[in-house]
């Protein structure tokens, strides 16, 4: 994992906590860095996707493995 790649695990947390944690982490990052997020809240799929779009970042990838949803978010600004 490079310096520009951060990871957070928000499994076990439910709306709005995953988005809140992502927001805090993104604010600490530089533009161009990537954040990988693991979540298991079923609402996170929509909540996180909407938050990323609304805040002008880029959702590079979203994948599901059983009940774990993994997001890769690129900070744009």
VOPAGU-2260 file (C-alpha; in pm, 1 decimal, decimal comma):
REM VOPAGU-2260
SITE   aa  ch    i         X         Y         Z
SITE  UNK   A    0       0,0       0,0       0,0
SITE  UNK   A    1     152,2     328,3    -108,8
SITE  UNK   A    2     154,6     646,3      95,6
SITE  UNK   A    3    -124,5     785,1    -121,5
SITE  UNK   A    4    -349,0     484,6     -46,6
SITE  UNK   A    5    -540,4     497,6     283,9
SITE  UNK   A    6    -774,5     235,3     428,8
SITE  UNK   A    7   -1053,5     249,2     682,4
SITE  UNK   A    8   -1282,0     -22,9     810,8
SITE  UNK   A    9   -1634,0      88,8     901,9
SITE  UNK   A   10   -1784,8    -258,4     934,2
SITE  UNK   A   11   -2027,3    -282,0    1223,4
SITE  UNK   A   12   -2122,3      85,4    1189,2
SITE  UNK   A   13   -2455,4     202,6    1054,1
SITE  UNK   A   14   -2578,1     514,3     878,1
SITE  UNK   A   15   -2469,8     788,5     908,2
SITE  UNK   A   16   -2148,8     676,4    1080,1
SITE  UNK   A   17   -1972,6     519,9     774,2
SITE  UNK   A   18   -2017,9     837,6     566,9
SITE  UNK   A   19   -1911,9    1051,0     863,7
SITE  UNK   A   20   -1590,0     848,7     905,4
SITE  UNK   A   21   -1518,9     869,0     530,2
SITE  UNK   A   22   -1567,2    1248,2     537,5
SITE  UNK   A   23   -1317,8    1284,9     825,7
SITE  UNK   A   24   -1060,0    1065,9     649,1
SITE  UNK   A   25   -1101,0    1239,6     309,2
SITE  UNK   A   26   -1052,4    1580,2     476,1
SITE  UNK   A   27    -709,2    1465,7     600,3
SITE  UNK   A   28    -599,7    1352,1     252,8
SITE  UNK   A   29    -441,6    1531,7     -41,9
SITE  UNK   A   30    -609,6    1555,5    -383,2
SITE  UNK   A   31    -524,8    1248,5    -591,3
SITE  UNK   A   32    -498,3    1013,6    -294,1
SITE  UNK   A   33    -716,6     704,7    -274,2
SITE  UNK   A   34    -922,8     579,2      20,1
SITE  UNK   A   35   -1033,0     216,1      41,8
SITE  UNK   A   36   -1334,6     163,4     266,6
SITE  UNK   A   37   -1481,7    -164,8     394,0
SITE  UNK   A   38   -1843,6    -147,6     510,8
SITE  UNK   A   39   -2121,7    -391,5     593,6
SITE  UNK   A   40   -2417,1    -154,6     634,4
SITE  UNK   A   41   -2658,1    -237,7     346,9
SITE  UNK   A   42   -2742,4     133,6     320,9
SITE  UNK   A   43   -2374,4     219,4     266,3
SITE  UNK   A   44   -2391,8     122,0    -100,8
SITE  UNK   A   45   -2626,8     413,4    -179,0
SITE  UNK   A   46   -2513,3     648,0      98,4
SITE  UNK   A   47   -2142,9     635,1      14,9
SITE  UNK   A   48   -2196,7     651,0    -362,9
SITE  UNK   A   49   -2419,4     956,8    -325,2
SITE  UNK   A   50   -2182,5    1128,0     -80,4
SITE  UNK   A   51   -1881,0    1075,5    -310,8
SITE  UNK   A   52   -2067,0    1221,1    -611,2
SITE  UNK   A   53   -2217,8    1509,9    -416,8
SITE  UNK   A   54   -1876,0    1611,2    -283,0
SITE  UNK   A   55   -1700,0    1599,3    -618,5
SITE  UNK   A   56   -1479,4    1295,9    -556,3
SITE  UNK   A   57   -1451,2     988,9    -776,7
SITE  UNK   A   58   -1577,5     639,2    -693,6
SITE  UNK   A   59   -1310,3     429,1    -864,1
SITE  UNK   A   60   -1455,5      94,9    -768,8
SITE  UNK   A   61   -1723,3     -70,3    -559,1
SITE  UNK   A   62   -1730,7    -443,9    -499,1
SITE  UNK   A   63   -1923,3    -682,4    -278,0
SITE  UNK   A   64   -1795,2    -995,6    -111,6
SITE  UNK   A   65   -2068,3   -1162,0      93,8
SITE  UNK   A   66   -2194,2    -880,7     317,6
SITE  UNK   A   67   -1881,0    -663,3     288,4
SITE  UNK   A   68   -1889,7    -372,7      44,1
SITE  UNK   A   69   -1552,3    -227,8     -54,9
SITE  UNK   A   70   -1528,0     122,1    -200,0
SITE  UNK   A   71   -1223,6     286,3    -358,9
SITE  UNK   A   72   -1261,2     662,4    -352,3
SITE  UNK   A   73   -1024,8     910,4    -514,9
SITE  UNK   A   74   -1007,2    1254,2    -356,2
SITE  UNK   A   75   -1042,9    1509,2    -634,1
SITE  UNK   A   76   -1018,9    1845,4    -460,5
